[in-house]
Amino acid sequence: MILVNEEPLNWHAGMTVRDILRVRNYRFPMLVIHVNDVLVAKADYDTTTVPDGAVVKVIHLISGG
C-alpha cells in the first residue's frame, strides 16, 4: 500500500510513477511529483519505481497571467 496525496493506493512490485498517474487518471501536463520527499523529473516517470509504503505527492501547477 502507498499513499498518493494522502489517499491509499494498492501497490504492486515494479510500480512506476507513470503507473500511478494512469491509475489516478492524472492528465494535467504540468505536475510536480515527489516520492518520499524526492523530486521526480518528468523524464523519469516511466523508470522511477515506487517502493511499498511510499508517500507520493502529486501537485498540479497552475499558470496564467
MOMOQUI-V42112 format. One record per helix or strand of 2 or more residues. SS is the DSSP state (2 for helix, 1 for strand). FROM is the first residue (numbers start at 0). TO is the last residue. Records with the same first field share a line. If there is no record, write none. Layout:
SS=FROM-TO + FROM-TO
This chain:
1=1-3 + 6-8 + 30-34 + 37-39 + 54-59
2=16-22 + 41-43
